[in-house]
Amino acid sequence: MNADHKVAKNHYQPEAQAHIIPAANLDPETMALLVKCCPAGLYHIMGDGSLRVDVHGCLECGTCRMLVDEQALKLWRYPAADYGIHLRFG
């Protein structure tokens, strides 16, 4: 079974509030880094130049948190208990 099939078996229980919120005014280089580094592909640069994060499906790996400075992500925390990713490798 390849990695895509394993990831597809995961279950995500969303919270009411996002657990990752990017800062409002990020420079284009930081936005490009976040888009490129996220293994789940959750970061997207919108047509107006803003950064959107789809936290549903977040693997909670912390890659984005480690690669940018503390000002780039206004909020990054693990979801509350019983929320977030539930890994099921099959």
Steps between C-alpha positions, in 0.01 A plus 500: 500500500651837400499817712202657319282200582609507864429873536159453338401263782555769764200660664482868594264630769478880455477746786272802494803732494809474283819390676724673244458866410760678286592864562313754287794655315746231401773561248477301174809292582352378829169419334679304226699309764181403687334384178805296403578343839159375614487122438119508502482790251281716722646843422382684186579846362175658386448722195506814716841404640375385841585166658223249575543201730261206485565343840273202430741222420794648692748228593608701807864443407612853589704551183346841434562604857867402484582666167363850559552752778255551786343806337402312181243281674270696728380170651628144487387245754401138507124439479316415821469137610294283262535758221747524217664211320425137588765292325382174349772326306283203405 
